[in-house]
């Protein structure tokens, strides 16, 4: 996946990176570092209890390069989903930073012609290839808790060249010392992001889109 130029000058040292934003047909523009994108990898294992607390407290930065973003459109005559398994992002618990982005070219609705029309005529991915959410926890999660816990993040969602303040509710699970499970969802209006709404039945869209993300984040190891 291409990395936006501004990411290539950032790293996890010093002041972390600036602030994500997580779309049916849309996704996320990045501030996550090139180190994040290049070194992320996919490492996974498990355990719990005291070991979990020790591991998590020692690793304040968590990343994913293969999360899933699903963008759901429920128009009157047609409901379909755009799915990508290329969601990238991070949690920095020390800096209280949440940042996720997606390359909109990776969204797949199951019909290639529809994908092309969406990218070329509506999302205009040639000009606006990414969608991003960047924000902070209203209240930092409890890394010692077992099982899913509710979290709320406020921040900025950017798509199609437009940035909007939003609030996202989700769940984090720290039960496994070697990974964090994340689930979140929110809704956007295409009109808020200056996106024309196609009316053809073949790929009719509702103005309101639901975005759902699922990700397993691993400790970042420079």
N, C-alpha and C positions, 0 to 999 in steps of 0.2 A: 504494500500500500504506500502511495506517495506520502512524504512528510512535508507539511507546509514549511516554507523557508524560515519563518520566524521561529519554528521549533528547533532548528538546527543550531541556534546560538544559545540555547538554554541548557542548564544542567541541574542536577539535584543538589549541588553544593551551594553554600551561601543562602541567599534569599531564594526560596524554592522557585516556582514559576508563578506567573500571574494566573488570574482566574479563568467552567465547562458548560457545556450545555448539551443535553442528550438529544425521527420524525417520519407517517406512512411514506413515506416517500421522502423522508428527510432524516437528517442525522446531526453531526456535530463538528465546527471549525476549531482548530486546535491551538492550545497553548502548552500542551504536554510536551516534554522535551524529546529531542531526538534520541537521547540516551534511553528514555522510557520506551520509545518505539523500537529501538534497535536491540536493546539488551533485555527486553521483557522476558522473552522465552516462554516456555510453559512447563513449570516445575510444580508438582503436586504431591502431597502426602497427608498424614493425619495423627491425632492424639488429643488429649484434653486436660482439664484440671489445672494443677499448679504449673505443669509444663506449658500449657496453653498461655497462661498469664505471663510467664517469664518470656516466652517467645514473642508474644505480641508487644509487650512493653519494650522489648529490645529492637523491634522493627516497627518504626512509626510510619514508614512509607510502603504503600501497597499498590500494585499495578495489575492491569489486565491488557492484553493485546488481542484477545479473542472472545470478548463478551458478545452478547446477542442483543440487538435492538430490533424491535418489532413495531411497525407503524400501521395502525389499524384505521381503515376508512369505512364508514358505515353510511353510504349514500342510500336513498330510498329504494333504488332498483339494483344496487350492487354493493356487496361488502367484500373487501379483499384486504390482504396484508402485504406490506413490504418488509422483508426480513434481511438482516445482515448479521453475519457472525464475525464481523471485523470491528466491533466496538472497542475503542482503546481509551484508557483513562487511568486515573490514580486517585488514591486517598492519601493525604498526608495528615495524620492525626496530630502531630506536633504543631504544624502550621495551621491546622483547621482548614484544609483545602480539599475541595472535591472538584475534579475536572475530567470530563469525558468528551470525546468527539468521535465522529464517524465520517468516512468518505461516502458521500451520497451515491457515488457511482457503484458502490457495492450492494445497494438495496435491490432486492429481487422480488418481484410481485408474482412470479410464475409464468408470465407471458412476456417474451422478449420485446415484441412490438410496443406493448404498453410501457415497459421499462424505458424504451428509447424515447417515446413521446413525453413521458414524465420528466426525464432528465433534460431533454433538449428544449421543450416548449414551456415547462412550468417551473421546475426546480432550477433550470439554467445552470447546470453543474459545471459547464465550461467556465462560467464567471464566478460561481459560488460553490466550489466543490465540497465544502465541509459544513457540518452543523456541529455546534459545541454548546455544552453547558458548563459553567464554572461558578462555584459558589462556596458557601460555608455552612456548617451545621449550626442550627439555632442552639442546640445543646449537644456537646460532644458525646459520642456513644460511650457506653461502659464496656471496655475491652475485656473485663473479667466476667461478664454475663454469659450464661449458657443459653443457647436457643435464640431464635429471632427476636430482635428488639426494634421498635418503631423509631424512625429518625425523620427529621425534617430539615431540608436544605433550602436556603434562599440564595439566589444568584441571578445570573444573566444567561439567557438562552439566545444564541445567535444563529440565524439561518437566512439564506437568500439576501445577505447584506444588511439585515435588520437585527437589532438587539432589543430584547425585552426582559424586564425583570419578572421572574417567576418564582414560585415556591413549589418544591417537589417533596412529596411524601414517599417513604420507602421503608425497607427493612434491611438490617444488617445482622449477620450471624457470625459470631466469633468462636463458636464451639470448637472448631478445629484449629489447633495452634499454627498450622501451616497455610491457612487460607481464610479469606473472608468471603462470605456469600452475600451478594447484593441483589435486591429486587426493588424496582421503583417504577412508578408510572405517573403520567400527567397528561393534560390535554392542551392543545394549541389550536388557534384559529388561523387558517391559511391567510385570511385577509389581514391579520396583524403583521404578517411578514411579506406583504405586497406580492403574494403568489396568486396568479389567476386560477380560477377553479374550472377545470374541464367539465363540460356537460355531456359529452358523448357517452352513451351507455357503456361502450367498450371499456372506458376507464373513468367513469363518473366518480367524482370525489365529493364528500361532504366538506363543508368549510371547517368543521371541527374534526381534528385528528387526535387519536389517542396514541401515546408513545409508551412502550413498555420496554424496560431494559432488565436483563439478567446477566450477571457477571460473577466469575470467581476470580478474586484478586489474590496475588501471591506477594510475599515480602519482596521488596526491591533490594537487591544485593549488588552494589556498584562493582 
